[in-house]
């Protein structure tokens, strides 16, 4: 006897999650989708416009410029933070008092609220009173991040490296601690150089945590808003106007709901696409 | 290849050891011949891995010397000592192929690629890895990975000694036996000195020509499997090796024999006078306890308590004058019941003073 027993009661157990996800993700997202295909006027008047806003955003120089700046920012900080984080994790003492001390020190920047980080670096880098800005100028460097695009970029990247390298360090450190001592002993007996130990033991064992680190840093840095908003406000000019800063200007500054909604969706799809590419490339060739 | 001398080795993990209890390895004096197969046998935490790591150079001893062919190597690194070691958990370089794994120790030492190739193929052949040479090492099963570790240990021709640190721990039982015979075969083919650390007596006794039994940091006996069986030099060897272990009971010496709870037991030889005040024990293995007709020479009254069948043997537990005495009865032999008489084979009945044999 193979009686089909379908118990529909299971749906009741799933229902709370469905409601929760609907209210915090699907409905807000659908609102954005709704705005992105309509022209909005006062008195809540809406007209269907189809793909018009998408075409407009995708063909605008303004969007291209912010996207380019965003990509530039993200790839620079990834190129610095990932190798630097691994290097710091390798240099940290493996156990004992100093390892705990290092971990606490490393965790500190991660605990500071993002807008505080922005404010700290803003004051730190001010050319006339900030410790960094004043010192650089006293040493003869012409440094003013409120007026020079290059200085603004350098400050922005330094701030992000200061704030987020710790995340890579903590993840890598955890990955390194999970390597059994036998591997190091075997490598010594096999006569491996320290480069070979890194290349054939440590790096392969770190691959998984580094995949997570790269994905997290990619998504976070692509979404970054608070710190550059407080530090430079997107300036000087538009030189540090990243995608999120531009989006907020369009949505809240100009109140262009349609283009802003279309841009949000494009933004979202870009992050999704890049995350997928990173994940696919980094987990390529792994066992099932 | 090398002969290994360990002279007065002591090791403590504490910075300032004072008493014997502070030492993980209390005193080791051993001589190992070139080309021998040795096993270090003892329970977990007895100091055998410490001893192994001292020989390989991963650990520096607190006191004592290690000589390879008469040359002190105490201050030399593992690379300089030319040793190979296989660890408890298989160590493979995941991103490399099986071939590259085997070639790794040779390439690190700058061996020409032609020689590397010949050697890797020879070792792959011996360890049955030839079919997998091109596979990534990460995808192999535990025993495949352990074979790679094994192969990496054997691939260098200039090694003084190959050491195994409980290499079969993670291997499935039915493959253990295969790998164990493989190891024995490899030892015969290669002829390098091999040291095998284990807490499993079967592994130790089948692999080694000579077994070193370690107990709480002391080397209690080094001998062939037969010696360990017939003449355990310490009560620990008596009950650790053998299944079930040696029967031990307190005794005293009288009339050229032993006396246990008023019963005279013949030991068939004269032995030296033990230290006064030492705790004396009589030991006899279950294999040398036989059931005899009541009233015959050297018979002792005993009561059968229980019988357990192990397949090839029955273990008969008896009570003799308040002491538990186990006897091994081969399959097919009659197993007595109730009141009976037992006899200890005098040749294999040993007297121990404070745990150590009296000869």
Boltz contact constraints between the chains, C-beta under 6 A:
constraints:
  - contact:
      token1: [A, 182]
      token2: [B, 87]
      max_distance: 6.0
  - contact:
      token1: [A, 182]
      token2: [B, 89]
      max_distance: 6.0
  - contact:
      token1: [A, 182]
      token2: [B, 91]
      max_distance: 6.0
  - contact:
      token1: [A, 183]
      token2: [B, 91]
      max_distance: 6.0
  - contact:
      token1: [A, 185]
      token2: [B, 58]
      max_distance: 6.0
  - contact:
      token1: [A, 186]
      token2: [B, 91]
      max_distance: 6.0
  - contact:
      token1: [A, 188]
      token2: [B, 78]
      max_distance: 6.0
  - contact:
      token1: [A, 189]
      token2: [B, 78]
      max_distance: 6.0
  - contact:
      token1: [A, 189]
      token2: [B, 85]
      max_distance: 6.0
  - contact:
      token1: [A, 190]
      token2: [B, 104]
      max_distance: 6.0
  - contact:
      token1: [A, 190]
      token2: [B, 105]
      max_distance: 6.0
  - contact:
      token1: [A, 190]
      token2: [B, 108]
      max_distance: 6.0
  - contact:
      token1: [A, 191]
      token2: [B, 79]
      max_distance: 6.0
  - contact:
      token1: [A, 191]
      token2: [B, 108]
      max_distance: 6.0
  - contact:
      token1: [A, 191]
      token2: [B, 109]
      max_distance: 6.0
  - contact:
      token1: [A, 192]
      token2: [B, 108]
      max_distance: 6.0
  - contact:
      token1: [A, 200]
      token2: [B, 93]
      max_distance: 6.0
  - contact:
      token1: [A, 204]
      token2: [B, 94]
      max_distance: 6.0
  - contact:
      token1: [A, 204]
      token2: [B, 95]
      max_distance: 6.0
  - contact:
      token1: [A, 287]
      token2: [B, 139]
      max_distance: 6.0
